[in-house]
Amino acid sequence: MKKNNNNNFDIKNVGQKVNLYGWVAKKRNLGGLIFIDLRDRSGIIQLVIKPESKYYELAETLKNEYVIRAEGIILKRESVNKNIKTGEIEVNVDFLEVINKSIDTPFEITNNTTALEDTRLKYRYLDLRRENLQKNLITRHKIVLIARKFLDELGFLEIETPILCKSTPEGARDYLVPSRVNKGKFYALPQSPQIFKQLLMVGGLEKYFQVARCFRDEDLRADRQPEFTQLDIEASFVKEEDIMNIGEGIISRIFKEIKNIDIKLPLPKMKYNDAINYYGTDKPDLRYDMKINDITDIFKNTNIEFLKNIIDNNGIINCIVINNASNSYSRKDIDKLTDYVKTYKATGLAYIKFEEKISGSIVKNLSDDEIYKLKQQLNINDNDLVLIISGNKDVVKTSLGALRCKVASDLNLINPNDYKMLWVVDFPSFEYSLEENRYYAAHHPFTSPKDEDIDKLTTDPANCYSKAYDLVINGYEAGGGSIRIHDQEVQRKMFEALGFTIEEAKEKFGFFVDALQYGTPPHGGMAFGVDRLTMLLTGTDNIRDVIAFPKTASASCLMSDAPNYVDDKQLKELNINIEK
């Protein structure tokens, strides 16, 4: 067995005999001396083979990605390489063995590879040899290990829950698995262990956690995959503050041990409605300011026709102020921003530049009173730029929230080494679907409403808020959870509010509804997204960089060619017929 890694050695080991294994990262022949960069998981160490060595001819045949074993004495290097940990030493080889050869690789195995992502995903086993991907996966391992130790210290038990489950309504689409034994019936892969972890509380386990694989058949993006990993937590006899304290303890220890960053606790809290009103999202990035301002009242007597129509139709007028940026945006730049917000269904983007002379798309129709009130309310300074969106509240808030993030990125207002965390709390219990003319659970149908809102479940669901909380880091939802419903009468009201009859509720959640009758303790929990948390700690913005074998944006694996077709015999066994 290999006993030493390259980075185990430094200048203190000069004169020591070593036995090394790894891959040839690079070979150079300089004036008769052959230098080899030997790579293993820990990093690079330089090997030297002299012309008088009996292994010299063998060394000449080496190519990149050959697997080799080398023995030799550690020497002090004449020229130090400050870019690698072993840069002060090299190994004078007195034994060399080729363990396996390699054909030419389809791309160069370096951190700065120019290979297309599709090519790297097709040959993911080669891509994984790159140092940055290996460091990401090592960080991921450490995150999970730290969390496991922390929860074990608090008396939590790691318990696995089923992968083959029953399909239930609400949430994203399920991945279905046909049953060969039970013809015509299907399992569903779990979107989360939600019901099972609550049943563990009914079962009296009191404190549970799991590093759980979860599956959702939904459209993908840079921070989402069809299969992902949660650090899942549930505990009995707790309130919101108890779970949030546990979550803060986990995140604080992870950041301290991974980044040596001390997180100031307790984390600030922001109500959901405030997050939407001021940042246009329930996961606000607080690394920069630029709050959304409601300026509707300033234009209540306006002569600007389209703004007047907006107000008459119960719309709103909001803006963001970009300080000292008026000269940073040309008309062409603002046109690009206009196109950007239209992707969020905004009808347009008005702007005002407060320079020596005020200019902008609506300036000629602004009254002196409106200009004065804008300056006062928005605390305008010279060279400030105001970007305005009007219309339906949801569209205005969402588009300005996205615009705020884009502008911060464009103007390099974000410190990549900064971490801003907060809890977003007091989420609505329901979301309304105009298409289906009914309410959906904003989180899931087992989220407890706030005590004062229980009576609103069936009478005023639009103003019913829940004991739910999300942990937001730098604009990403890193984790979230809620206190659950433990009272069967409250759960019945929740199902009623969601439009389920008693029979439908029993059909979909029968075993769970039954379990609530047997002395269910008050309980709650949360889950951290392991993939997203690793993204944040490694500084990448692509979730595929922190997963060993990820899927593409079309939910396919270019390496293994999954999903793929199966033969007719398999389909017949499952009683499935594919329509052409």
MITORPA-107534 format. One record per residue (C-alpha): residue number from 1; chain; x, y, z. Coordinates in Angstrom, 1 decimal. Example, Ala and Ser with C-alpha at 12.3 -4.5 7.8 and 13.67 -1.06 7.14 Angstrom:
residues 2
NODE  nr kette      X      Y      Z
NODE   1     A   12.3   -4.5    7.8
NODE   2     A   13.7   -1.1    7.1
This chain:
residues 580
NODE  nr kette      X      Y      Z
NODE   1     A    0.0    0.0    0.0
NODE   2     A    1.1    3.5   -0.8
NODE   3     A    2.2    5.1    2.5
NODE   4     A    3.3    8.6    1.6
NODE   5     A    1.8   11.5   -0.3
NODE   6     A    4.0   14.0   -2.2
NODE   7     A    3.0   16.9    0.0
NODE   8     A    4.1   15.0    3.2
NODE   9     A    7.7   16.1    2.4
NODE  10     A    9.4   19.4    2.7
NODE  11     A   12.9   20.9    3.4
NODE  12     A   13.0   19.1    6.7
NODE  13     A   13.1   15.7    4.9
NODE  14     A   16.3   16.4    2.9
NODE  15     A   18.4   13.2    2.9
NODE  16     A   15.4   10.9    3.5
NODE  17     A   14.8    7.9    1.3
NODE  18     A   11.3    7.9   -0.1
NODE  19     A    9.0    5.6   -2.1
NODE  20     A    6.5    7.5   -4.3
NODE  21     A    3.5    6.6   -6.5
NODE  22     A    1.6    8.8   -8.9
NODE  23     A    1.0   10.1  -12.4
NODE  24     A    3.5   11.9  -14.8
NODE  25     A    2.1   15.5  -14.9
NODE  26     A    5.0   16.8  -17.0
NODE  27     A    8.4   15.7  -18.3
NODE  28     A   11.3   18.0  -19.2
NODE  29     A   14.8   17.2  -20.6
NODE  30     A   17.2   20.0  -19.7
NODE  31     A   20.8   19.5  -20.6
NODE  32     A   20.7   15.7  -20.1
NODE  33     A   18.9   15.9  -16.8
NODE  34     A   15.3   14.6  -17.0
NODE  35     A   12.8   16.3  -14.7
NODE  36     A    9.5   14.8  -13.9
NODE  37     A    6.6   16.4  -12.1
NODE  38     A    5.0   13.6  -10.3
NODE  39     A    1.4   14.2   -9.3
NODE  40     A   -0.7   12.5   -6.7
NODE  41     A   -3.8   13.6   -4.8
NODE  42     A   -1.8   15.8   -2.5
NODE  43     A    0.1   17.7   -5.2
NODE  44     A    3.3   17.8   -7.2
NODE  45     A    6.9   16.7   -6.3
NODE  46     A    9.8   17.0   -8.7
NODE  47     A   11.8   13.9   -9.7
NODE  48     A   15.3   14.1  -11.2
NODE  49     A   16.9   11.3  -13.3
NODE  50     A   20.6   11.9  -14.2
NODE  51     A   22.2   10.6  -17.4
NODE  52     A   24.3    8.1  -15.6
NODE  53     A   21.2    6.4  -14.1
NODE  54     A   20.4    3.0  -15.3
NODE  55     A   16.7    4.2  -15.5
NODE  56     A   17.6    7.1  -17.8
NODE  57     A   16.4    5.3  -21.0
NODE  58     A   13.2    4.3  -19.3
NODE  59     A   12.6    7.9  -18.1
NODE  60     A   13.0    9.1  -21.7
NODE  61     A   10.0    6.9  -22.7
NODE  62     A    7.7    8.4  -20.1
NODE  63     A    4.6   10.3  -21.3
NODE  64     A    2.1   12.4  -19.5
NODE  65     A   -0.4   10.4  -17.3
NODE  66     A    1.8    7.3  -17.1
NODE  67     A    1.4    5.7  -13.7
NODE  68     A    4.8    5.2  -12.1
NODE  69     A    6.6    4.3   -8.9
NODE  70     A    9.9    6.0   -8.0
NODE  71     A   12.4    5.7   -5.2
NODE  72     A   15.1    8.0   -4.3
NODE  73     A   16.7   10.5   -1.9
NODE  74     A   15.2   13.9   -1.2
NODE  75     A   17.6   16.8   -2.1
NODE  76     A   17.4   20.5   -1.7
NODE  77     A   16.5   22.2   -5.0
NODE  78     A   18.8   24.7   -6.6
NODE  79     A   15.9   26.8   -7.9
NODE  80     A   12.9   27.1   -5.6
NODE  81     A    9.4   26.8   -7.0
NODE  82     A    7.2   28.9   -4.8
NODE  83     A    4.0   27.8   -6.5
NODE  84     A    4.0   24.3   -5.0
NODE  85     A    4.3   23.1   -1.4
NODE  86     A    7.3   20.9   -2.3
NODE  87     A    9.0   23.6   -4.2
NODE  88     A   12.2   23.6   -2.1
NODE  89     A   13.0   19.9   -2.7
NODE  90     A   13.3   17.3   -5.4
NODE  91     A   13.9   13.5   -5.4
NODE  92     A   17.1   12.1   -7.0
NODE  93     A   15.7    8.8   -8.5
NODE  94     A   17.6    5.6   -8.0
NODE  95     A   14.6    3.3   -8.9
NODE  96     A   11.9    3.8  -11.5
NODE  97     A    9.0    1.6  -12.5
NODE  98     A    6.2    2.1  -15.1
NODE  99     A    3.1    0.6  -13.5
NODE 100     A    0.8    1.5  -16.4
NODE 101     A    0.9    3.5  -19.6
NODE 102     A   -1.6    6.1  -21.0
NODE 103     A   -2.7    7.0  -24.4
NODE 104     A   -2.8   10.7  -25.3
NODE 105     A   -5.5   12.5  -23.3
NODE 106     A   -8.3   14.4  -25.0
NODE 107     A   -7.3   17.5  -23.0
NODE 108     A   -4.4   18.7  -20.9
NODE 109     A   -4.8   17.8  -17.2
NODE 110     A   -4.2   21.3  -15.7
NODE 111     A   -6.3   23.7  -13.6
NODE 112     A   -6.3   26.2  -16.5
NODE 113     A   -7.5   23.8  -19.1
NODE 114     A   -9.2   25.3  -22.1
NODE 115     A  -11.2   22.2  -22.8
NODE 116     A  -14.9   22.6  -23.2
NODE 117     A  -17.0   21.5  -20.3
NODE 118     A  -18.8   18.9  -22.4
NODE 119     A  -15.4   17.3  -23.2
NODE 120     A  -14.4   17.3  -19.6
NODE 121     A  -17.7   15.8  -18.5
NODE 122     A  -17.4   13.0  -21.2
NODE 123     A  -13.9   12.2  -19.7
NODE 124     A  -14.8   13.0  -16.1
NODE 125     A  -12.4   10.4  -14.8
NODE 126     A   -9.6   12.4  -16.3
NODE 127     A  -11.1   15.8  -15.3
NODE 128     A  -11.0   14.6  -11.7
NODE 129     A   -7.2   14.4  -11.8
NODE 130     A   -7.1   18.2  -11.9
NODE 131     A   -6.0   19.7   -8.6
NODE 132     A   -8.9   22.2   -8.2
NODE 133     A  -11.6   19.5   -8.6
NODE 134     A   -9.8   17.2   -6.2
NODE 135     A   -9.6   20.1   -3.7
NODE 136     A  -13.3   20.7   -4.1
NODE 137     A  -14.1   17.1   -3.3
NODE 138     A  -11.7   17.1   -0.3
NODE 139     A  -13.5   20.2    1.0
NODE 140     A  -16.8   18.5    0.5
NODE 141     A  -15.6   15.5    2.5
NODE 142     A  -14.4   17.8    5.3
NODE 143     A  -17.7   19.7    5.5
NODE 144     A  -19.7   16.4    6.0
NODE 145     A  -17.2   15.1    8.5
NODE 146     A  -17.3   18.3   10.6
NODE 147     A  -21.1   18.2   10.6
NODE 148     A  -21.2   14.5   11.5
NODE 149     A  -18.9   15.1   14.5
NODE 150     A  -20.8   18.2   15.6
NODE 151     A  -24.2   16.4   15.5
NODE 152     A  -22.8   13.3   17.2
NODE 153     A  -21.6   15.6   20.1
NODE 154     A  -25.2   16.8   20.5
NODE 155     A  -26.6   13.3   20.7
NODE 156     A  -28.0   13.0   17.1
NODE 157     A  -28.2    9.5   15.5
NODE 158     A  -27.4    9.0   11.8
NODE 159     A  -30.2    6.9   10.4
NODE 160     A  -30.9    6.0    6.8
NODE 161     A  -34.3    6.4    5.2
NODE 162     A  -35.8    4.6    2.1
NODE 163     A  -34.8    5.5   -1.4
NODE 164     A  -37.8    3.7   -3.0
NODE 165     A  -40.8    5.6   -1.7
NODE 166     A  -44.4    6.5   -2.6
NODE 167     A  -45.1    9.4   -4.9
NODE 168     A  -46.8   12.3   -3.1
NODE 169     A  -48.2   15.6   -4.4
NODE 170     A  -46.7   19.0   -3.9
NODE 171     A  -43.2   20.0   -4.8
NODE 172     A  -41.3   19.2   -7.9
NODE 173     A  -41.9   16.3  -10.2
NODE 174     A  -40.9   12.9   -8.9
NODE 175     A  -38.5   10.5  -10.6
NODE 176     A  -40.6    7.3  -10.9
NODE 177     A  -39.3    3.7  -10.7
NODE 178     A  -41.5    0.9  -12.1
NODE 179     A  -42.1   -2.2  -10.0
NODE 180     A  -41.5   -5.5  -11.7
NODE 181     A  -43.2   -7.5   -8.9
NODE 182     A  -46.2   -5.1   -8.6
NODE 183     A  -47.3   -4.7  -12.2
NODE 184     A  -48.5   -1.2  -13.1
NODE 185     A  -47.2    0.3   -9.8
NODE 186     A  -44.3    2.7   -9.3
NODE 187     A  -42.0    3.8   -6.6
NODE 188     A  -40.8    7.4   -6.4
NODE 189     A  -37.2    8.5   -5.6
NODE 190     A  -37.4   10.8   -2.6
NODE 191     A  -37.3   14.6   -3.1
NODE 192     A  -36.3   14.7    0.5
NODE 193     A  -36.6   12.4    3.5
NODE 194     A  -39.3   14.7    4.9
NODE 195     A  -42.1   12.2    5.9
NODE 196     A  -39.6    9.5    7.1
NODE 197     A  -37.7   11.8    9.3
NODE 198     A  -40.9   13.0   10.9
NODE 199     A  -41.9    9.4   11.4
NODE 200     A  -38.6    8.9   13.2
NODE 201     A  -39.7   11.5   15.6
NODE 202     A  -43.1    9.7   16.0
NODE 203     A  -40.9    6.6   16.6
NODE 204     A  -39.2    8.3   19.6
NODE 205     A  -35.7    8.6   18.2
NODE 206     A  -35.8   12.3   19.2
NODE 207     A  -32.6   13.4   17.3
NODE 208     A  -31.9   12.3   13.8
NODE 209     A  -29.5   13.3   10.9
NODE 210     A  -28.6   11.8    7.6
NODE 211     A  -26.4   12.7    4.6
NODE 212     A  -29.3   12.1    2.3
NODE 213     A  -29.4   11.7   -1.5
NODE 214     A  -32.4   13.5   -2.9
NODE 215     A  -34.0   13.5   -6.4
NODE 216     A  -36.1   16.1   -8.3
NODE 217     A  -37.2   16.0  -11.9
NODE 218     A  -37.0   19.7  -12.6
NODE 219     A  -35.3   22.1  -14.9
NODE 220     A  -31.6   22.6  -14.1
NODE 221     A  -29.4   25.6  -13.6
NODE 222     A  -25.9   26.3  -12.4
NODE 223     A  -26.7   25.6   -8.7
NODE 224     A  -29.1   22.7   -9.3
NODE 225     A  -28.8   19.0  -10.2
NODE 226     A  -31.4   16.2  -10.6
NODE 227     A  -29.8   14.3   -7.8
NODE 228     A  -28.3   16.2   -4.9
NODE 229     A  -27.2   15.8   -1.3
NODE 230     A  -28.7   17.2    1.9
NODE 231     A  -27.4   17.2    5.4
NODE 232     A  -30.8   16.4    6.9
NODE 233     A  -31.6   17.1   10.6
NODE 234     A  -34.7   16.6   12.7
NODE 235     A  -35.3   16.9   16.5
NODE 236     A  -38.2   16.5   18.9
NODE 237     A  -39.3   18.9   21.7
NODE 238     A  -37.8   21.9   19.9
NODE 239     A  -38.8   25.4   18.8
NODE 240     A  -37.6   27.5   15.9
NODE 241     A  -34.7   29.1   17.9
NODE 242     A  -33.5   25.6   18.9
NODE 243     A  -33.1   24.4   15.3
NODE 244     A  -31.6   27.7   14.2
NODE 245     A  -29.1   27.5   17.0
NODE 246     A  -28.1   24.0   15.9
NODE 247     A  -27.8   25.3   12.3
NODE 248     A  -25.6   28.2   13.3
NODE 249     A  -23.4   25.9   15.3
NODE 250     A  -22.8   23.7   12.3
NODE 251     A  -22.2   26.5    9.9
NODE 252     A  -19.9   28.3   12.4
NODE 253     A  -17.7   25.2   13.0
NODE 254     A  -17.5   24.4    9.2
NODE 255     A  -16.4   28.0    8.4
NODE 256     A  -13.9   28.0   11.2
NODE 257     A  -12.3   24.7   10.3
NODE 258     A  -12.5   25.1    6.5
NODE 259     A  -11.8   28.8    6.0
NODE 260     A  -10.6   29.9    9.5
NODE 261     A  -13.4   32.4    9.5
NODE 262     A  -15.1   33.3   12.8
NODE 263     A  -18.8   33.7   12.2
NODE 264     A  -20.5   36.3   14.5
NODE 265     A  -23.4   34.7   16.2
NODE 266     A  -26.4   34.9   16.4
NODE 267     A  -27.0   35.5   12.7
NODE 268     A  -29.3   38.4   11.8
NODE 269     A  -32.9   37.6   10.9
NODE 270     A  -35.0   39.2    8.2
NODE 271     A  -38.7   38.6    7.6
NODE 272     A  -39.7   37.2    4.3
NODE 273     A  -41.8   40.2    3.4
NODE 274     A  -38.9   42.6    4.1
NODE 275     A  -36.5   40.5    2.0
NODE 276     A  -38.9   40.7   -1.0
NODE 277     A  -39.6   44.4   -0.5
NODE 278     A  -36.0   45.5   -0.2
NODE 279     A  -34.1   42.9   -2.2
NODE 280     A  -36.7   41.3   -4.5
NODE 281     A  -35.8   37.8   -3.4
NODE 282     A  -36.1   35.5   -0.4
NODE 283     A  -32.4   34.9   -0.6
NODE 284     A  -30.8   38.4   -0.5
NODE 285     A  -27.1   38.9   -1.1
NODE 286     A  -26.1   41.4    1.6
NODE 287     A  -22.5   41.8    0.5
NODE 288     A  -23.5   45.1   -1.2
NODE 289     A  -26.3   47.6   -0.4
NODE 290     A  -28.5   48.9   -3.2
NODE 291     A  -31.9   48.2   -1.6
NODE 292     A  -35.1   48.4   -3.6
NODE 293     A  -36.9   51.7   -3.0
NODE 294     A  -40.7   52.1   -3.3
NODE 295     A  -41.3   55.5   -5.0
NODE 296     A  -44.9   55.0   -6.0
NODE 297     A  -46.2   57.8   -3.8
NODE 298     A  -43.8   60.3   -5.4
NODE 299     A  -45.7   59.8   -8.7
NODE 300     A  -49.3   59.8   -7.4
NODE 301     A  -50.0   63.0   -9.3
NODE 302     A  -47.6   62.5  -12.2
NODE 303     A  -48.0   63.7  -15.7
NODE 304     A  -46.1   60.8  -17.1
NODE 305     A  -48.8   58.7  -18.7
NODE 306     A  -47.5   55.2  -18.4
NODE 307     A  -46.6   55.7  -14.7
NODE 308     A  -50.1   57.1  -14.1
NODE 309     A  -51.6   54.0  -15.8
NODE 310     A  -49.5   51.8  -13.6
NODE 311     A  -50.8   53.4  -10.4
NODE 312     A  -54.4   53.5  -11.7
NODE 313     A  -54.1   49.7  -12.2
NODE 314     A  -52.8   49.1   -8.6
NODE 315     A  -49.2   48.6   -9.8
NODE 316     A  -46.1   49.9   -8.1
NODE 317     A  -43.1   52.0   -9.1
NODE 318     A  -39.7   50.9   -7.5
NODE 319     A  -36.1   51.7   -8.1
NODE 320     A  -32.5   51.0   -7.1
NODE 321     A  -29.9   53.7   -6.7
NODE 322     A  -26.4   53.0   -8.0
NODE 323     A  -24.1   55.4   -6.2
NODE 324     A  -21.4   57.2   -8.2
NODE 325     A  -22.1   55.2  -11.4
NODE 326     A  -23.9   57.6  -13.7
NODE 327     A  -20.8   57.9  -15.9
NODE 328     A  -20.3   54.1  -15.9
NODE 329     A  -23.4   53.4  -18.0
NODE 330     A  -23.8   54.6  -21.5
NODE 331     A  -27.2   54.5  -23.3
NODE 332     A  -26.1   51.3  -24.9
NODE 333     A  -25.3   49.8  -21.5
NODE 334     A  -28.7   50.7  -20.2
NODE 335     A  -30.3   49.2  -23.3
NODE 336     A  -28.6   45.9  -22.4
NODE 337     A  -29.9   46.2  -18.8
NODE 338     A  -33.4   46.8  -20.3
NODE 339     A  -33.1   43.6  -22.3
NODE 340     A  -32.0   41.8  -19.1
NODE 341     A  -34.9   42.8  -17.0
NODE 342     A  -37.3   41.9  -19.8
NODE 343     A  -36.3   38.3  -19.2
NODE 344     A  -38.0   38.7  -15.8
NODE 345     A  -41.2   39.9  -17.5
NODE 346     A  -40.5   43.6  -16.8
NODE 347     A  -42.0   45.8  -19.6
NODE 348     A  -39.1   48.3  -19.6
NODE 349     A  -36.5   50.1  -17.6
NODE 350     A  -36.5   53.9  -17.0
NODE 351     A  -33.5   55.7  -15.8
NODE 352     A  -32.3   59.0  -14.4
NODE 353     A  -28.7   60.3  -14.3
NODE 354     A  -28.1   62.9  -11.6
NODE 355     A  -25.1   64.6  -13.1
NODE 356     A  -24.4   68.3  -13.4
NODE 357     A  -27.4   68.3  -15.6
NODE 358     A  -30.1   65.7  -14.9
NODE 359     A  -30.8   63.4  -17.9
NODE 360     A  -32.6   60.2  -18.6
NODE 361     A  -35.5   58.5  -20.3
NODE 362     A  -38.3   60.2  -18.3
NODE 363     A  -36.6   63.5  -17.2
NODE 364     A  -38.3   65.8  -19.7
NODE 365     A  -41.7   64.9  -18.2
NODE 366     A  -40.6   65.0  -14.5
NODE 367     A  -42.0   67.9  -12.4
NODE 368     A  -39.7   69.9  -10.2
NODE 369     A  -41.5   68.5   -7.2
NODE 370     A  -40.9   64.9   -8.3
NODE 371     A  -37.2   65.6   -8.8
NODE 372     A  -37.0   67.2   -5.4
NODE 373     A  -38.8   64.3   -3.7
NODE 374     A  -36.6   61.7   -5.5
NODE 375     A  -33.4   63.5   -4.3
NODE 376     A  -34.7   63.7   -0.8
NODE 377     A  -36.2   60.2   -0.4
NODE 378     A  -33.3   58.4   -2.2
NODE 379     A  -30.5   60.6   -0.7
NODE 380     A  -29.2   61.3   -4.1
NODE 381     A  -25.6   62.5   -4.7
NODE 382     A  -23.7   63.7   -7.8
NODE 383     A  -23.1   61.0  -10.4
NODE 384     A  -25.8   58.7   -9.0
NODE 385     A  -27.8   56.6  -11.4
NODE 386     A  -31.5   55.6  -10.6
NODE 387     A  -33.0   52.6  -12.4
NODE 388     A  -36.8   52.4  -12.3
NODE 389     A  -39.2   49.5  -13.0
NODE 390     A  -43.0   49.8  -12.7
NODE 391     A  -45.9   47.4  -13.0
NODE 392     A  -47.1   44.3  -11.2
NODE 393     A  -45.6   44.0   -7.7
NODE 394     A  -44.2   40.5   -8.2
NODE 395     A  -42.6   41.4  -11.6
NODE 396     A  -41.2   44.7  -10.3
NODE 397     A  -39.6   43.1   -7.2
NODE 398     A  -38.2   40.1   -9.0
NODE 399     A  -36.7   42.0  -11.9
NODE 400     A  -35.2   44.7   -9.7
NODE 401     A  -33.8   42.0   -7.4
NODE 402     A  -32.1   40.4  -10.3
NODE 403     A  -30.9   43.7  -11.7
NODE 404     A  -29.4   44.6   -8.4
NODE 405     A  -27.3   41.5   -8.5
NODE 406     A  -26.2   42.0  -12.1
NODE 407     A  -25.2   45.6  -11.5
NODE 408     A  -23.1   44.6   -8.4
NODE 409     A  -21.4   42.0  -10.6
NODE 410     A  -20.8   44.4  -13.5
NODE 411     A  -19.3   47.0  -11.2
NODE 412     A  -17.2   44.5   -9.2
NODE 413     A  -18.9   45.5   -6.0
NODE 414     A  -18.7   42.0   -4.6
NODE 415     A  -15.7   40.9   -2.4
NODE 416     A  -15.2   37.2   -3.3
NODE 417     A  -13.7   36.6    0.2
NODE 418     A  -16.7   38.1    2.0
NODE 419     A  -19.5   36.0    3.5
NODE 420     A  -22.8   37.6    4.6
NODE 421     A  -25.2   35.3    6.3
NODE 422     A  -28.7   35.7    7.6
NODE 423     A  -31.9   33.9    8.5
NODE 424     A  -35.0   34.6    6.4
NODE 425     A  -38.0   33.9    8.6
NODE 426     A  -41.8   34.2    8.7
NODE 427     A  -42.5   32.7    5.2
NODE 428     A  -46.0   32.6    3.9
NODE 429     A  -47.7   29.3    4.4
NODE 430     A  -49.2   29.2    0.9
NODE 431     A  -48.5   30.3   -2.7
NODE 432     A  -51.5   30.8   -5.0
NODE 433     A  -51.7   29.2   -8.5
NODE 434     A  -53.7   31.3  -10.9
NODE 435     A  -53.6   28.4  -13.4
NODE 436     A  -55.1   25.9  -11.0
NODE 437     A  -57.1   28.4   -9.0
NODE 438     A  -55.9   26.9   -5.6
NODE 439     A  -53.3   27.4   -2.9
NODE 440     A  -50.1   25.3   -2.7
NODE 441     A  -47.9   24.8    0.3
NODE 442     A  -45.0   27.3    0.1
NODE 443     A  -42.7   24.8    1.7
NODE 444     A  -44.5   21.5    2.2
NODE 445     A  -47.9   20.5    3.7
NODE 446     A  -46.3   19.6    7.1
NODE 447     A  -44.9   23.0    7.9
NODE 448     A  -46.5   24.4   11.0
NODE 449     A  -48.3   27.8   10.8
NODE 450     A  -47.5   30.4   13.4
NODE 451     A  -49.6   29.9   16.4
NODE 452     A  -51.5   33.1   15.9
NODE 453     A  -52.3   32.1   12.3
NODE 454     A  -53.7   28.6   12.8
NODE 455     A  -57.3   29.9   12.5
NODE 456     A  -56.4   31.5    9.2
NODE 457     A  -55.6   28.2    7.5
NODE 458     A  -59.0   27.8    6.1
NODE 459     A  -60.4   31.4    6.4
NODE 460     A  -57.5   33.6    5.3
NODE 461     A  -54.7   31.5    3.8
NODE 462     A  -53.2   34.6    2.0
NODE 463     A  -52.2   36.0    5.3
NODE 464     A  -51.1   32.9    7.0
NODE 465     A  -47.4   32.7    7.9
NODE 466     A  -45.3   29.7    9.0
NODE 467     A  -42.6   28.7   11.4
NODE 468     A  -40.2   28.3    8.5
NODE 469     A  -36.6   29.6    8.2
NODE 470     A  -34.0   29.6    5.5
NODE 471     A  -30.2   30.2    6.0
NODE 472     A  -29.0   32.4    3.2
NODE 473     A  -25.3   32.9    2.4
NODE 474     A  -24.2   35.4   -0.3
NODE 475     A  -27.5   35.1   -2.1
NODE 476     A  -27.8   31.4   -2.0
NODE 477     A  -30.2   29.3    0.1
NODE 478     A  -27.7   27.2    1.9
NODE 479     A  -30.2   25.5    4.1
NODE 480     A  -33.7   25.7    5.4
NODE 481     A  -36.4   24.1    7.4
NODE 482     A  -39.4   24.5    9.7
NODE 483     A  -41.2   23.4   12.8
NODE 484     A  -43.6   20.7   11.7
NODE 485     A  -47.3   20.1   12.4
NODE 486     A  -47.6   17.6   15.3
NODE 487     A  -51.3   18.1   16.0
NODE 488     A  -53.6   16.0   13.8
NODE 489     A  -56.4   18.7   13.9
NODE 490     A  -54.0   21.3   12.6
NODE 491     A  -52.8   18.9    9.9
NODE 492     A  -56.4   18.3    8.9
NODE 493     A  -56.9   22.0    8.5
NODE 494     A  -53.7   22.3    6.4
NODE 495     A  -54.9   19.6    4.0
NODE 496     A  -58.3   21.3    3.8
NODE 497     A  -56.6   24.6    2.9
NODE 498     A  -54.7   22.8    0.2
NODE 499     A  -57.9   21.5   -1.3
NODE 500     A  -57.5   17.8   -0.2
NODE 501     A  -60.6   16.0    0.9
NODE 502     A  -60.1   13.6    3.9
NODE 503     A  -60.2   10.7    1.5
NODE 504     A  -57.5   12.3   -0.8
NODE 505     A  -55.3   13.1    2.2
NODE 506     A  -55.5    9.5    3.4
NODE 507     A  -54.8    8.2   -0.1
NODE 508     A  -51.7   10.4   -0.5
NODE 509     A  -50.4   10.5    3.1
NODE 510     A  -52.4    7.8    4.8
NODE 511     A  -49.7    6.2    6.8
NODE 512     A  -48.4    9.6    7.9
NODE 513     A  -51.8   10.8    8.9
NODE 514     A  -52.4    7.6   10.9
NODE 515     A  -49.1    8.1   12.7
NODE 516     A  -50.1   11.5   14.0
NODE 517     A  -52.8    9.8   16.1
NODE 518     A  -50.2    8.0   18.3
NODE 519     A  -48.7   10.7   20.5
NODE 520     A  -46.6   12.7   18.1
NODE 521     A  -44.1   15.0   19.9
NODE 522     A  -43.6   18.6   18.8
NODE 523     A  -40.6   18.5   16.3
NODE 524     A  -38.8   20.4   13.6
NODE 525     A  -35.7   20.4   11.6
NODE 526     A  -33.7   21.7    8.6
NODE 527     A  -31.5   20.6    5.8
NODE 528     A  -28.3   22.0    4.4
NODE 529     A  -27.5   21.7    0.7
NODE 530     A  -24.1   20.0    0.8
NODE 531     A  -23.5   20.8   -2.9
NODE 532     A  -24.3   24.5   -2.5
NODE 533     A  -22.4   24.8    0.7
NODE 534     A  -19.4   23.3   -0.9
NODE 535     A  -19.8   25.8   -3.8
NODE 536     A  -19.7   28.7   -1.4
NODE 537     A  -16.7   27.4    0.4
NODE 538     A  -14.6   26.6   -2.7
NODE 539     A  -15.5   29.8   -4.6
NODE 540     A  -17.0   28.2   -7.7
NODE 541     A  -20.3   29.2   -9.2
NODE 542     A  -21.0   25.9  -10.9
NODE 543     A  -22.4   23.1   -8.8
NODE 544     A  -20.9   20.5  -11.2
NODE 545     A  -17.5   21.5   -9.9
NODE 546     A  -18.3   20.0   -6.5
NODE 547     A  -19.9   16.8   -7.6
NODE 548     A  -17.8   13.8   -8.6
NODE 549     A  -20.0   12.7  -11.5
NODE 550     A  -22.6   15.4  -12.3
NODE 551     A  -25.2   15.7  -14.9
NODE 552     A  -25.4   18.3  -17.7
NODE 553     A  -28.1   21.0  -18.0
NODE 554     A  -30.2   18.4  -19.9
NODE 555     A  -30.0   15.9  -16.9
NODE 556     A  -27.7   13.6  -18.8
NODE 557     A  -24.3   12.0  -18.1
NODE 558     A  -22.0   12.4  -21.1
NODE 559     A  -19.6    9.9  -19.6
NODE 560     A  -21.9    7.0  -19.0
NODE 561     A  -24.5    7.9  -21.6
NODE 562     A  -27.3    8.0  -19.0
NODE 563     A  -30.3    8.0  -19.4
NODE 564     A  -30.2    5.4  -22.2
NODE 565     A  -32.7    3.1  -23.9
NODE 566     A  -33.4   -0.4  -22.5
NODE 567     A  -34.3   -3.5  -24.5
NODE 568     A  -37.8   -4.7  -25.1
NODE 569     A  -37.4   -7.6  -22.7
NODE 570     A  -36.8   -5.3  -19.7
NODE 571     A  -39.8   -3.2  -20.7
NODE 572     A  -42.0   -6.3  -21.1
NODE 573     A  -41.0   -7.5  -17.6
NODE 574     A  -42.1   -4.1  -16.2
NODE 575     A  -45.3   -4.1  -18.3
NODE 576     A  -44.3   -0.9  -20.0
NODE 577     A  -45.0    0.1  -23.6
NODE 578     A  -43.1    3.0  -25.2
NODE 579     A  -45.3    5.0  -27.6
NODE 580     A  -43.5    6.0  -30.7
